[in-house]
Amino acid sequence: MNVGKKLLYCALALFLFLQAACSSGNPKAVEQVYQINASTQTVVPLDPATSSAKIVLLTFDDGPNEALNAKILDALDKHKAKAIFFMNGPQIENNKELVKRVYERGHMIGNHSWDHIDLSAENEETVAKQLGDVQKAVTDITGTAPVFFRPPYLSVNNEISGIARKAGLAVVTCSIDSRDWEMTADSNDPKALAQHIVDLAHPGANILMHELPWTVEALDNLLTELKDMEYDFVDPYSISLSQ
């Protein structure tokens, strides 16, 4: 086989690999070496002998927010960290370019339902539509459907989990709630927020945060502290859907 044909076959093989990765919700073709433990909601290695357990998963809910998102992305870039952004329908619809920017910067878009309602109080049809509308909206913008779903208020039951699975979604809650949502514009403390998360840090921590001003202000310090504690930031695309 001549050199030209070899290059052609190599290029074709690479194309097929990337195409398969994209169709599985993994457009970056990152090897999946972690999974989320369904009972603890921590991120654990598929093979502890080859992958570090001292990692944390960064997640941000209720975006995207044009006024804050760029600052979050810059802080993540500074620390070479990736995150899952669990987005809601109206924010997606009103910020399509921002959704695309988050995706193109190498982060994952997660499904947080369309209207951020307590799905445990809704019927099956409503739940399916809440999830399905976000799936379609994100796919229309990025070409890739979300693979992880975080229920609003972390309210989930077997029926919701079943509907999510049918939509190709794995349910993700958290193992650390930053509780940044308890703070307000008049009463917040970014340093205390970062310290709260650091104090609760553990191998495989699945950290729930929001796109809020005080969270943005706390982020650089938080990521610095976690790195000083020798934690690595797991790439969401390296997490398998199997639970």
C-alpha positions as CSV (number, residue, x, y, z in Angstrom):
1,M,0.0,0.0,0.0
2,N,1.5,3.4,-1.0
3,V,1.9,6.3,1.4
4,G,-1.1,8.2,-0.1
5,K,-3.5,5.3,0.5
6,K,-2.1,4.8,4.0
7,L,-2.8,8.4,4.9
8,L,-6.3,8.1,3.4
9,Y,-7.1,5.1,5.5
10,C,-5.7,6.7,8.6
11,A,-7.8,9.8,8.0
12,L,-10.9,7.7,7.4
13,A,-10.4,5.8,10.6
14,L,-9.9,9.0,12.6
15,F,-13.1,10.4,11.1
16,L,-15.1,7.3,11.9
17,F,-13.8,7.3,15.5
18,L,-14.7,11.0,16.0
19,Q,-18.1,10.5,14.4
20,A,-18.8,7.6,16.8
21,A,-17.7,9.7,19.7
22,C,-20.0,12.6,18.7
23,S,-23.0,10.4,18.3
24,S,-22.5,9.0,21.8
25,G,-22.5,12.5,23.4
26,N,-18.7,12.6,23.5
27,P,-17.6,15.0,20.7
28,K,-14.1,15.4,22.2
29,A,-13.4,11.7,21.9
30,V,-12.0,11.6,25.4
31,E,-11.5,8.1,26.8
32,Q,-14.2,7.3,29.4
33,V,-12.4,6.1,32.5
34,Y,-14.8,7.3,35.2
35,Q,-18.4,6.7,36.2
36,I,-20.8,8.3,38.7
37,N,-21.7,6.0,41.7
38,A,-25.5,6.1,41.7
39,S,-25.7,5.8,45.5
40,T,-23.1,8.3,46.6
41,Q,-23.2,10.5,43.4
42,T,-19.4,10.6,43.5
43,V,-17.2,10.2,40.5
44,V,-15.1,7.0,40.7
45,P,-12.5,5.4,38.4
46,L,-13.6,2.5,36.3
47,D,-10.2,1.1,37.0
48,P,-8.6,2.5,40.2
49,A,-5.2,1.1,39.1
50,T,-5.0,3.4,36.1
51,S,-7.1,6.5,37.0
52,S,-6.8,8.8,40.0
53,A,-9.6,8.8,42.5
54,K,-8.6,12.3,43.8
55,I,-10.6,14.3,41.4
56,V,-13.6,16.6,41.6
57,L,-16.4,17.3,39.1
58,L,-17.4,21.0,38.7
59,T,-21.0,21.8,37.7
60,F,-23.0,24.9,37.3
61,D,-26.8,25.1,37.3
62,D,-29.4,27.5,36.0
63,G,-27.5,29.1,33.1
64,P,-26.3,30.3,30.8
65,N,-26.2,33.9,32.2
66,E,-24.6,36.3,29.8
67,A,-23.4,38.6,32.6
68,L,-21.5,35.9,34.4
69,N,-20.8,33.0,32.1
70,A,-17.7,34.5,30.4
71,K,-16.1,35.0,33.8
72,I,-16.7,31.4,34.8
73,L,-15.2,30.2,31.5
74,D,-12.1,32.3,31.9
75,A,-11.6,31.0,35.5
76,L,-12.0,27.5,34.3
77,D,-9.5,28.1,31.5
78,K,-7.0,29.6,33.9
79,H,-7.1,26.4,36.0
80,K,-7.3,24.0,33.0
81,A,-10.7,22.8,34.3
82,K,-13.8,21.6,32.5
83,A,-17.3,21.5,33.8
84,I,-20.9,20.5,33.2
85,F,-23.3,23.4,32.7
86,F,-26.8,22.2,33.5
87,M,-29.0,24.6,31.6
88,N,-32.7,25.5,31.5
89,G,-34.9,26.1,28.5
90,P,-35.5,29.9,28.6
91,Q,-31.8,30.6,29.2
92,I,-30.9,28.3,26.3
93,E,-33.5,29.9,24.0
94,N,-32.4,33.4,24.8
95,N,-28.6,32.8,24.8
96,K,-28.0,30.4,21.8
97,E,-24.6,31.9,21.0
98,L,-23.5,31.6,24.6
99,V,-24.6,27.9,24.7
100,K,-22.5,27.3,21.6
101,R,-19.6,29.2,23.2
102,V,-19.7,27.0,26.3
103,Y,-19.8,23.9,24.2
104,E,-17.0,25.0,21.9
105,R,-14.7,25.9,24.9
106,G,-14.8,22.1,25.7
107,H,-17.4,22.0,28.4
108,M,-20.4,19.8,28.6
109,I,-24.0,21.0,28.4
110,G,-26.4,19.2,30.8
111,N,-30.2,19.0,30.9
112,H,-31.8,20.8,33.9
113,S,-35.4,20.7,32.5
114,W,-37.0,23.4,30.5
115,D,-38.8,25.4,33.2
116,H,-36.9,24.4,36.4
117,I,-40.1,23.0,38.0
118,D,-40.4,20.3,40.6
119,L,-40.8,17.3,38.3
120,S,-41.9,15.0,41.1
121,A,-45.2,16.9,41.1
122,E,-45.8,16.5,37.4
123,N,-47.3,13.7,35.2
124,E,-45.2,11.6,32.9
125,E,-46.1,13.6,29.8
126,T,-45.0,16.8,31.3
127,V,-41.7,15.4,32.6
128,A,-41.0,13.9,29.2
129,K,-41.6,17.2,27.5
130,Q,-39.5,19.2,30.1
131,L,-36.6,16.9,29.3
132,G,-37.2,16.5,25.6
133,D,-37.5,20.2,24.8
134,V,-34.1,20.8,26.3
135,Q,-32.6,17.8,24.4
136,K,-33.9,19.3,21.2
137,A,-32.8,22.8,21.9
138,V,-29.2,21.9,22.8
139,T,-28.9,19.5,19.9
140,D,-30.1,22.2,17.5
141,I,-27.4,24.5,18.7
142,T,-24.5,22.2,19.3
143,G,-25.3,19.1,17.2
144,T,-24.9,17.0,20.4
145,A,-27.6,16.1,22.8
146,P,-27.0,16.2,26.6
147,V,-26.3,12.9,28.3
148,F,-26.6,14.0,31.9
149,F,-29.7,15.3,33.7
150,R,-29.8,17.1,37.0
151,P,-33.4,17.4,38.3
152,P,-34.4,20.8,39.6
153,Y,-34.3,21.0,43.4
154,L,-32.6,17.6,43.2
155,S,-36.1,16.2,43.3
156,V,-36.2,12.8,41.6
157,N,-38.1,9.5,41.8
158,N,-38.2,6.2,39.9
159,E,-40.6,7.6,37.4
160,I,-38.4,10.6,36.5
161,S,-35.3,8.4,36.4
162,G,-37.1,6.0,34.0
163,I,-38.2,8.9,31.7
164,A,-34.7,10.3,31.7
165,R,-33.2,6.9,30.7
166,K,-35.7,6.7,27.8
167,A,-34.4,10.2,26.7
168,G,-30.8,8.9,26.8
169,L,-30.0,10.7,30.0
170,A,-28.2,9.6,33.2
171,V,-29.5,11.3,36.4
172,V,-26.9,13.3,38.3
173,T,-27.5,15.0,41.6
174,C,-24.4,16.0,43.7
175,S,-22.2,15.0,46.7
176,I,-21.5,18.6,47.7
177,D,-24.1,21.3,47.6
178,S,-22.3,24.6,47.6
179,R,-25.5,26.2,49.0
180,D,-24.6,29.3,47.0
181,W,-28.3,29.6,46.3
182,E,-28.9,30.5,49.9
183,M,-27.0,33.7,49.5
184,T,-28.5,36.9,48.1
185,A,-27.3,40.2,46.5
186,D,-27.5,41.8,50.0
187,S,-26.1,38.9,52.0
188,N,-23.2,36.9,50.5
189,D,-19.7,35.9,51.3
190,P,-17.6,34.5,48.4
191,K,-14.7,33.5,50.7
192,A,-17.0,31.6,53.0
193,L,-18.6,30.0,50.0
194,A,-15.2,28.7,48.7
195,Q,-14.2,27.6,52.2
196,H,-17.5,25.7,52.6
197,I,-16.8,23.6,49.5
198,V,-13.1,23.1,50.4
199,D,-14.1,21.9,53.9
200,L,-16.4,19.3,52.3
201,A,-14.0,18.2,49.5
202,H,-13.5,14.5,49.1
203,P,-12.2,12.2,46.3
204,G,-14.8,12.1,43.5
205,A,-16.7,15.1,44.8
206,N,-19.6,16.1,42.5
207,I,-19.9,19.9,43.3
208,L,-23.2,21.7,42.7
209,M,-22.8,25.4,42.0
210,H,-24.9,28.1,40.2
211,E,-24.2,30.9,37.8
212,L,-24.4,33.5,40.6
213,P,-22.2,36.7,41.1
214,W,-20.8,35.5,44.5
215,T,-20.0,32.0,43.1
216,V,-18.1,33.6,40.2
217,E,-16.2,35.7,42.7
218,A,-15.3,32.7,44.8
219,L,-14.3,30.5,41.8
220,D,-10.7,31.4,41.3
221,N,-9.9,31.0,45.0
222,L,-11.8,27.7,45.2
223,L,-10.0,26.2,42.2
224,T,-6.7,27.3,43.6
225,E,-7.4,25.8,47.0
226,L,-8.5,22.5,45.4
227,K,-5.4,22.3,43.3
228,D,-3.3,23.0,46.4
229,M,-5.0,20.0,48.0
230,E,-3.8,18.0,45.0
231,Y,-7.2,17.5,43.5
232,D,-7.5,17.2,39.7
233,F,-10.6,18.5,37.8
234,V,-12.3,15.6,35.9
235,D,-13.3,16.2,32.3
236,P,-17.0,15.4,32.2
237,Y,-16.5,13.7,28.8
238,S,-14.3,11.1,30.5
239,I,-17.4,10.0,32.6
240,S,-19.2,6.9,31.3
241,L,-23.0,6.8,31.2
242,S,-23.1,3.4,32.9
243,Q,-24.3,3.6,36.5
